[in-house]
Amino acid sequence: MKQSILMVVIVLVALTGFSGLFVVEEGEQALVTQFGKPVGDIKQAGIHFKTPLLQEVRRFQKRIMKWDGDPNQIPTKDKKYIWVDTTARWRIVDPLLFFKTVATERGAQSRLDDILDSVVRDAVSGHLLLELVRGKEYKAPAGTREVIDLEGIPVNSEDLIGREQILADILQQARASTPEYGIELIDVQIKRINYVEQVRQRVYERMISERKKVAAQYRSEGEGEKADILGQMQKELKAIESEAYRRSVEIRGAADAKAAGIYAAAYGRDADFYAFVRTLESYRKAVGDNGRLVLSTDAEFYRYLQRSR
């Protein structure tokens, strides 16, 4: 009899341990329900206890999960039809509220489909195609105002925003609807934008035009730097040339003065001999090997030749 009671106790203890203990893994959170109604939530990983046979455990992901929407064809504000493919990241922050409202992850995905598709459609249809494809707002040079021609309509570039701002607005609007489902929406991104054929060429032309504007701005700044460098170089070059010319004039003047002094000293020692030597040098220069010189008999140049007779 005692052995039977002991066996029953062992079986009850084993059954209690088997059905009463449960493990919550890392990256998971659990909700304990009793007769289908939630009675508690568990967010810490480890071993936990529940009432055997009466309570059940529903597990939910604690990690960040991914939402992928279906590509939709949406018209922009300027009536350009584009295909928009959107993705988002989300997680469960309140498992009790999550279970009461959407119950499962599939239900949450369906609810996010409704919220995000609506918000993305409103955002795309409320902005120009140019705003959706430009990564960042183009900053016109200081003191200037850029006007963009969109299908014959002038638009001030300062009134346009970029894709980052549009995505931030989408996230803000979508986040306002997710807390009531126990969901936190982390971010929303446009994964891909495809254009119909008549739009694609215009988009490429606009992208090329924006890149050319940025390149022209950098090129203008570079030309300004180049002009400054060349101006400084010319200034320094002229200073060097001026200093070199001044130095050469000083050296030439000193040499001429020294030569004049030598000539003057030589002339002062024997004026007749000096005049004779200079006259002979002039004869040598004036009359070449086959040259002839025609002079009158009373010419000063003929003076020493007359004396040699």
Summary of the structure (lengths in Angstrom):
residues: 309
radius of gyration: 49.9
end to end distance: 178.0
largest distance: 178.0
contacts: 760
relative contact order: 0.08
helix: 54%
strand: 22%
